Amino acid sequence: DQIMPYDRNPRRTVNPRFDEIKDAIRAAGKLNNLLTVTRRPGESHYMVESGGNTRLDILKELWQETHIETFYKTDCLIVPWQSDNHVLCAHLIENELRGDMTLIDKAVALRNLKIQLENESGQALSRNEFCKQLKQMGYPTSRRQLIRFEYASDFLGPLIPIALAAGLGSFSIEKLRKIEVGYSKCLTEFGSTQHFEPMFAQALISNDGEAIDMDLLQRTLDNSIANSTGQPLNRVRLQVDAMMLETLDGEESEFTELTSLAENNISSAEIVHPSRSNSVIAPFLNPDSTLADTHQSAATPSPDLLSLSGQAQKEPSGDNGVQPTTKTSLKLSDLPPLRRRCCELAQQLSSEIPFPLPIKTWCQGYGFYLDIPDQPIQDEIVYILFWLMVGLSGQQLSSERIKLAQEMKFAQLLLEGQELNAYGIVGTPAPLTSLGHGILLSKKLPDTALETLFKLIQVCRQIRFAFRESDIFECITIEQIQLRDQIAKLTGPQANANGEDDE
C-alpha cells in the first residue's frame, strides 16, 4: 500500500509478457529482484523509480488472489529523489533494454520528457540539444530517431492509433514518411494545387488496422492523385518510385551509427562469427580469395577444379532448366557441405553489418533461412538486404517450399495466413528497383559485406547449376506446380462433375 506505480509511466499498454512474469512470481512466491523506489518531495507514498511497474501490479494482483504475505510485503531499494526527468528517463532506459515497449509509447514519452526539460530550463530545445541531453542522461538517441518519434507521436498518432498501439515499428514509420514525401513531390510535379496532407491523412485513416498494408495504402494514394491530376495510374506510380529512391535530406544514417543502448541490446548469441574453414568443394569457395582471384580462377580452371570434374564434358541441364556455368561434376553427397558453406557466408555477411540478420541453418535449399527477427527491422539497408537474402534462399517461391520450413516462425505466419503480421516486422517485400540504388551502389554497405554477398551468390549458383531442383528442395518443383495448376484449370470442372478426385 505504500508503493504506487510511476504516475508518468511511459508504457501505456499492458506488458505483453504480463502473464508470463506473473506465473514466474507466483511460482517463486516472491520477487527475486528488489524494487527500486523513490519518493517525490511532499508526497507520502513511494513510487517505482526505474522500471518495475509491471511487477508491482502483479504483486497487488497476487495479494488479492492469495493473501500470501510475501506478495504484500517486499524488500525494496530506496533511492533519493532527483527529478521527474530522471525518473522518466530511467523508465525509458529500463524498457529499452528489455526491448518490449512499443515505438509510439517511446515517442510520446520522449515528447513529454522534452516538454519537462524545456519547462525546467525555460528555453526551447533544438533536436541537437535534446540529443545531447538524452546522451548525458544515459539514453543516447540519434537526430534521425527523434525525427521519426516526432512524426509518430505528432502526425501519425491521431490517424493510425490502432496500428501504432499494435506495435508499428521503426521501419514502417520510416516507410510511411517516404511514402508521404514521394507522393507529395509527385503531386507537385504534376502541377496540382491541391494540398497533399489532407489526402494522405484520409488514406491513413481508411487503412488503419493492426497491420498497415503498405501496398494497399499506395494504391489508395495512386487513385487519389490520378483522379486529382488526370494522370494515368502507371505514370503516377513510376513518378512516385523515382521520388522515393531519393534519400530524405538532412538525416544521418542509423546504419553507420550504433548507440551504446543498441549495442547492449544485441546479445553475443545473435551475432554469429562463422569459422573460416579451408575445406572447399571448388577453389572459388575459399573465403580468403578476393573477387579478382575468383574471376581469374573461373577463367582458368585449376587442377583442383579439374580433379572434381575428371574431364571437361557438357553437363545436361537439371530440372531447374538452366545450364551449369562450371564444369564440375558434383555428387549428391557434395550438397550438404555446399549448404553449410552458404550458411557460413550468410552468417558472415550478417556479422559484417551493424544490425544482424535473422539467419537460421536449414537442411533444405541453400542451407540458410531468413526468419522473423525479434525486433522490427529499422534500417533501410537491412530491410533491402533481408528481402534480397529471402529471394536468394528460395524459401518462399512456392507454398510447398514454405511447408518445408514449418519450424520457422516466418513460415508459420505465412501458412496461417498472417503475412500482414510478418510484414509489420520485416516490411513488405522490397521492390527490385531498390537493389541497385539501395545495396549495390550504397556507400552505407561495407565493402567486406558486399564481397561476402558476392561469394554467397557464387556458391548458391554452383548449387543451382549442379543439382536438380528436386534435390535442392525436397518437394515438387516450381515447374511441376505450374503444370499441376494448368491441368487443374483445364480438367477441374469436368473432373468434379464426374465425381473424380483432382489427382
Secondary structure, DSSP 8 states (H G I E B T S, - for coil): --EE--TT-S--S--TTHHHHHHHHHHHTS-SS-EEEE--TT-SSEEE-SS-HHHHHHHHHHHHHH--GGGTS--EEE-----HHHHHHHHHHHHHHHT---HHHHHHHHHHHHHHHHHHHTS---HHHHHHHHHHTT----HHHHHHHHIIIIIITTT-HHHHHTT--HHHHHHHHHHHHHHHHHHHHTT--S-HHHHHHHHHHHT-SSS--HHHHHHHHHHHHHHHH---HHHHHHHHHHHHTS--TT---STT---HHHHHHS-TTTS---------SSGGG-TT--HHHHHHHHHS--HHHHHHHSS-------TTS---SS-----GGGHHHHHHHHHHHHHHHHHTSSS---EEE-SSTTSEEE---SS----HHHHHHHHHHHHHHTTTSSHHHHHTTTTSHHHHHHHTT-HHHHHHHH-S---THHHIIIIIT-TTS-HHHHHHHHHHHHHHHHHHHHS-HHHHSSS--HHHHHHHHHHHHHHHHHHHHTT----
